Amino acid sequence: MKKTFSIILLLIIVIFSYGLLISVSDKREYGEVSLDYYLLTPEYLSNIAKLCKSSPRFEYGSADGPKPAIIHLYCSFNASELVNYLEAQNYKEMGMNNYKKGDFEIGFAVDDKNGISKIIGYEYL
């Protein structure tokens, strides 16, 4: 019993330390099947990643002073799907292809075929 508790405690300490280390990294690239995904990706962005028609990839940039944490989501899907999703989730349009809800802001670019390949999520801490 004591040994099991020690192993679990050690595992928690290792995961917490790893999370702390990667959260201050300048840049981290990762996919859906990684520890980074669970530690760094906010729920709002992982929900958007479910709309992807291709395998999502993420790039995390840590917050620094007044600069927000910036998470890029790379995958492909239709722009109208994203806009409909954001409006259904009560995001407010702040400008062309820029939406905000609370401390989260989403920006994206649309190509000639009304498709999106990159979404930028800003998380103000």
HUCOR-V402924 format. One record per helix or strand of 3 or more residues. SS is the DSSP state (helix for helix, strand for strand). FROM is the first residue (numbers start at 1). LEN is the number of residues. If there is no record, write none. Layout:
BEGIN
[[SS/FROM/LEN] [SS/FROM/LEN]]
END
This chain:
BEGIN
[[helix/2/22] [strand/28/4] [helix/35/6] [helix/43/7] [strand/57/5] [strand/69/10] [helix/79/10] [strand/92/4] [strand/98/4] [strand/104/5] [strand/115/9]]
END
